[in-house]
């Protein structure tokens, strides 16, 4: 029987359950010049693959 695959909630790719980690998505806030001036951490927990965790801003769900 083939292993069960799960979906990354960021990119939609499929991975084994062990490859996905629980994270909080972060939206960066920028000024008119494109400089980061703040961030908004979303309260919901999503499961992301390693590629998305590397490329996109996030906090591990276990981080304070």
C-alpha positions as CSV (number, residue, x, y, z in Angstrom):
1,X,0.0,0.0,0.0
2,X,1.3,3.5,-0.9
3,X,2.1,5.9,1.9
4,X,-0.6,8.5,2.6
5,X,0.4,12.0,1.2
6,X,-0.7,15.3,2.8
7,X,-1.0,18.7,1.2
8,X,1.2,21.7,2.0
9,X,-1.2,24.5,2.9
10,X,1.1,27.1,1.3
11,X,1.9,25.7,-2.1
12,X,-0.5,22.8,-2.4
13,X,2.3,20.2,-3.0
14,X,1.9,16.7,-1.6
15,X,4.4,15.4,1.0
16,X,4.6,12.6,3.6
17,X,3.2,13.7,7.0
18,X,6.7,13.9,8.5
19,X,7.9,16.4,5.9
20,X,5.2,19.0,6.9
21,X,5.6,21.2,9.9
22,X,3.1,23.3,11.8
23,X,3.7,27.1,11.3
24,X,2.1,30.5,11.7
25,X,2.0,32.4,8.4
26,X,3.6,35.9,8.5
27,X,2.6,38.8,6.3
28,X,5.3,41.5,6.0
29,X,4.3,45.1,6.1
30,X,6.3,47.5,3.9
31,X,6.6,51.2,3.5
32,X,6.3,53.1,0.2
33,X,9.9,52.3,-0.6
34,X,9.4,48.6,-0.1
35,X,11.3,48.4,3.2
36,X,9.9,46.0,5.8
37,X,8.5,48.0,8.7
38,X,6.5,45.4,10.5
39,X,4.8,42.0,10.3
40,X,1.5,40.4,11.0
41,X,1.6,36.9,12.4
42,X,-1.6,35.0,11.7
43,X,-3.0,33.0,14.6
44,X,-4.1,30.0,12.6
45,X,-1.7,27.0,12.3
46,X,-0.9,25.6,8.8
47,X,1.2,22.6,7.7
48,X,4.0,23.7,5.3
49,X,6.6,21.8,3.4
50,X,10.4,22.5,3.8
51,X,10.5,24.5,0.5
52,X,7.8,26.9,1.7
53,X,9.2,27.2,5.2
54,X,12.6,28.2,3.6
55,X,11.2,30.7,1.2
56,X,8.3,32.4,2.9
57,X,8.1,34.2,6.3
58,X,6.7,32.0,9.0
59,X,7.1,31.1,12.7
60,X,7.1,27.5,13.9
61,X,3.9,26.9,15.8
62,X,6.0,25.9,18.8
63,X,7.8,29.3,18.9
64,X,6.6,32.0,21.2
